[in-house]
Amino acid sequence: MTVPLRAARAALVREVRESGTAERALWTAVVALAVLRVWQGYKNAGDLRIIWYAGRHLLDGVPVFDDPGFIYLPTSAVLAAPFALLREGHGMGVGIVLCCVAVVVLTTASVRLLAAPGPRWLAPAVSLLVLASYPGGDLIAVANSEFVPLAMLPFVLFAAARGRWTTFAVLLGISIAVKPFLIGLLLLPLFALRLRALVIAVGIPVLGSALSLLLVADPGGFFEVTIPNLLRGQEKLENPSNASLAHLLDYAGVPDGVALLLRAALVLIGVGAALVRWRRTAGDPVVRVVEAGSLLLLTSSLASSVVWSHYSLLLVPVFVIAARAGAVTGRTAVLWPLLLPVVAAIGYPANVPTVWGTVMVRVGLALVLVLLVLAWRCAVVPPADTRLPPGSRRFRLPGVEPAQR
């Protein structure tokens, strides 16, 4: 047995021995619910099939980019090639299990790495809640490849909070190479003036894509088919499963020109609030990174053409840090009721319209309100713990000490 496997087994044994009755009961419930989610997802697994076929086409020498549903970087097709060696049904089963594991990794790592010290049962409790929620079940049901960036999210944020920008850049670059879901976080090293980290994070997917184009049968298709689809958006705005701001405005009958201006305003609000929050250096660095990062991720998601319900899982880190000093989610009671339309999504299936709109209209509206409240509390009326005392420097470059008088 290799050293990493021995270390993993030892850590698992130690974890079981140190766990109490409540924690074991919760982990048992997590496993039971995970099995149910895997069974539900195995019957669908629609999005994962696009990746499987891309890998299969690459192995067979068939053009990869002819599929209009493939709106990924070329690296995704290369990374999917080993996965495509499995039979389609087996591949879907493996992918569904990995999606389920990713949800548990996202929640457990967020609690263990980012949240304030608390009881050991908190990690399985959050995992159980997210697995039972509509977004958690939706990610597993559709088997979206975004499970990889979601699982990496707490580790990316933790690396930035610890000032390990090279680690942050490598992890973020790998996640973008799989799928550019966390692309909004590229602004964090720019805020911190860590240009080397920015170059690494951008360079990994760019170099990986360039090398991947050498392996596919139709490299020109990426520029002729995939990039236009990426810019245009995969789905029409009328898709009832779309929770983007563009869909909300289209649902409300807002003219296209006005809708474009409102989307641009949302970007300015979100990025501006993230920058203001980043420049406020007082308080807990974990809270600073998670709040600024969450604002960037929500902004980049909601301003895009298509938002699925599982994009709500990007909120897990910012809500699990609620007990940390100065955390906005711990000081803003109105944020928690806004999660109800997202977590419960009453009215499933998503394409059933009601007097209040479809489920995704309500989910999208809730996410927009969460973003606006976060922006207001982070940038305009922040908690006192994050405010600098009078006479302090409002912003100082990382690693640069104030000049001595």
HUQUITA-V537597 format. One record per residue. N is the residue number from 1. RES is the residue in three letters. PHI is phi as a letter, one per 20 degrees, with the letter a starting at -180 (NA if undefined). Layout:
BEGIN
n-><N,N>
res-><RES,RES>
phi-><PHI,PHI>
END
This chain:
BEGIN
n-><1,2,3,4,5,6,7,8,9,10,11,12,13,14,15,16,17,18,19,20,21,22,23,24,25,26,27,28,29,30,31,32,33,34,35,36,37,38,39,40,41,42,43,44,45,46,47,48,49,50,51,52,53,54,55,56,57,58,59,60,61,62,63,64,65,66,67,68,69,70,71,72,73,74,75,76,77,78,79,80,81,82,83,84,85,86,87,88,89,90,91,92,93,94,95,96,97,98,99,100,101,102,103,104,105,106,107,108,109,110,111,112,113,114,115,116,117,118,119,120,121,122,123,124,125,126,127,128,129,130,131,132,133,134,135,136,137,138,139,140,141,142,143,144,145,146,147,148,149,150,151,152,153,154,155,156,157,158,159,160,161,162,163,164,165,166,167,168,169,170,171,172,173,174,175,176,177,178,179,180,181,182,183,184,185,186,187,188,189,190,191,192,193,194,195,196,197,198,199,200,201,202,203,204,205,206,207,208,209,210,211,212,213,214,215,216,217,218,219,220,221,222,223,224,225,226,227,228,229,230,231,232,233,234,235,236,237,238,239,240,241,242,243,244,245,246,247,248,249,250,251,252,253,254,255,256,257,258,259,260,261,262,263,264,265,266,267,268,269,270,271,272,273,274,275,276,277,278,279,280,281,282,283,284,285,286,287,288,289,290,291,292,293,294,295,296,297,298,299,300,301,302,303,304,305,306,307,308,309,310,311,312,313,314,315,316,317,318,319,320,321,322,323,324,325,326,327,328,329,330,331,332,333,334,335,336,337,338,339,340,341,342,343,344,345,346,347,348,349,350,351,352,353,354,355,356,357,358,359,360,361,362,363,364,365,366,367,368,369,370,371,372,373,374,375,376,377,378,379,380,381,382,383,384,385,386,387,388,389,390,391,392,393,394,395,396,397,398,399,400,401,402,403,404,405>
res-><MET,THR,VAL,PRO,LEU,ARG,ALA,ALA,ARG,ALA,ALA,LEU,VAL,ARG,GLU,VAL,ARG,GLU,SER,GLY,THR,ALA,GLU,ARG,ALA,LEU,TRP,THR,ALA,VAL,VAL,ALA,LEU,ALA,VAL,LEU,ARG,VAL,TRP,GLN,GLY,TYR,LYS,ASN,ALA,GLY,ASP,LEU,ARG,ILE,ILE,TRP,TYR,ALA,GLY,ARG,HIS,LEU,LEU,ASP,GLY,VAL,PRO,VAL,PHE,ASP,ASP,PRO,GLY,PHE,ILE,TYR,LEU,PRO,THR,SER,ALA,VAL,LEU,ALA,ALA,PRO,PHE,ALA,LEU,LEU,ARG,GLU,GLY,HIS,GLY,MET,GLY,VAL,GLY,ILE,VAL,LEU,CYS,CYS,VAL,ALA,VAL,VAL,VAL,LEU,THR,THR,ALA,SER,VAL,ARG,LEU,LEU,ALA,ALA,PRO,GLY,PRO,ARG,TRP,LEU,ALA,PRO,ALA,VAL,SER,LEU,LEU,VAL,LEU,ALA,SER,TYR,PRO,GLY,GLY,ASP,LEU,ILE,ALA,VAL,ALA,ASN,SER,GLU,PHE,VAL,PRO,LEU,ALA,MET,LEU,PRO,PHE,VAL,LEU,PHE,ALA,ALA,ALA,ARG,GLY,ARG,TRP,THR,THR,PHE,ALA,VAL,LEU,LEU,GLY,ILE,SER,ILE,ALA,VAL,LYS,PRO,PHE,LEU,ILE,GLY,LEU,LEU,LEU,LEU,PRO,LEU,PHE,ALA,LEU,ARG,LEU,ARG,ALA,LEU,VAL,ILE,ALA,VAL,GLY,ILE,PRO,VAL,LEU,GLY,SER,ALA,LEU,SER,LEU,LEU,LEU,VAL,ALA,ASP,PRO,GLY,GLY,PHE,PHE,GLU,VAL,THR,ILE,PRO,ASN,LEU,LEU,ARG,GLY,GLN,GLU,LYS,LEU,GLU,ASN,PRO,SER,ASN,ALA,SER,LEU,ALA,HIS,LEU,LEU,ASP,TYR,ALA,GLY,VAL,PRO,ASP,GLY,VAL,ALA,LEU,LEU,LEU,ARG,ALA,ALA,LEU,VAL,LEU,ILE,GLY,VAL,GLY,ALA,ALA,LEU,VAL,ARG,TRP,ARG,ARG,THR,ALA,GLY,ASP,PRO,VAL,VAL,ARG,VAL,VAL,GLU,ALA,GLY,SER,LEU,LEU,LEU,LEU,THR,SER,SER,LEU,ALA,SER,SER,VAL,VAL,TRP,SER,HIS,TYR,SER,LEU,LEU,LEU,VAL,PRO,VAL,PHE,VAL,ILE,ALA,ALA,ARG,ALA,GLY,ALA,VAL,THR,GLY,ARG,THR,ALA,VAL,LEU,TRP,PRO,LEU,LEU,LEU,PRO,VAL,VAL,ALA,ALA,ILE,GLY,TYR,PRO,ALA,ASN,VAL,PRO,THR,VAL,TRP,GLY,THR,VAL,MET,VAL,ARG,VAL,GLY,LEU,ALA,LEU,VAL,LEU,VAL,LEU,LEU,VAL,LEU,ALA,TRP,ARG,CYS,ALA,VAL,VAL,PRO,PRO,ALA,ASP,THR,ARG,LEU,PRO,PRO,GLY,SER,ARG,ARG,PHE,ARG,LEU,PRO,GLY,VAL,GLU,PRO,ALA,GLN,ARG>
phi-><NA,f,f,g,f,f,f,f,f,f,f,f,f,f,f,f,f,e,f,e,f,f,f,f,f,f,f,f,f,f,f,f,f,f,f,f,f,f,f,f,f,f,f,c,l,f,f,f,f,f,f,f,f,f,f,f,f,f,f,e,m,e,g,e,e,f,f,f,f,e,d,d,f,g,f,f,f,f,f,e,g,f,f,f,f,f,f,g,f,f,f,f,f,f,f,f,f,f,f,f,f,f,f,f,f,g,f,f,f,f,f,f,e,d,f,f,g,b,f,f,f,f,f,f,f,f,f,f,f,f,f,f,f,f,f,f,f,f,g,f,f,e,l,e,f,f,f,f,g,f,f,e,g,f,f,f,f,f,f,f,f,e,m,e,f,f,f,g,f,f,f,f,f,f,f,f,f,f,a,f,e,d,f,f,f,f,f,f,f,f,g,e,l,d,f,f,f,f,f,f,f,f,f,f,f,f,f,f,f,f,f,f,f,f,d,e,f,c,g,f,f,f,e,e,d,f,f,g,f,f,f,e,n,f,d,f,f,f,g,f,e,e,d,f,f,g,f,f,f,f,f,e,m,f,g,g,f,f,f,f,f,f,f,f,f,f,f,f,f,f,f,f,f,f,f,f,f,f,f,e,e,f,n,f,f,f,f,f,f,f,f,f,f,f,f,f,f,f,f,f,f,f,e,f,f,c,c,e,f,f,f,f,f,f,e,g,g,f,e,f,e,g,e,f,f,n,f,f,f,e,d,c,f,f,f,f,f,f,f,g,f,f,f,e,l,f,o,f,f,f,e,e,f,c,f,e,n,f,g,f,f,f,f,f,f,f,f,f,f,f,f,f,f,g,f,f,f,f,d,d,c,f,g,f,f,e,e,f,f,g,n,f,f,f,b,c,f,g,n,d,e,f,f,e,e>
END
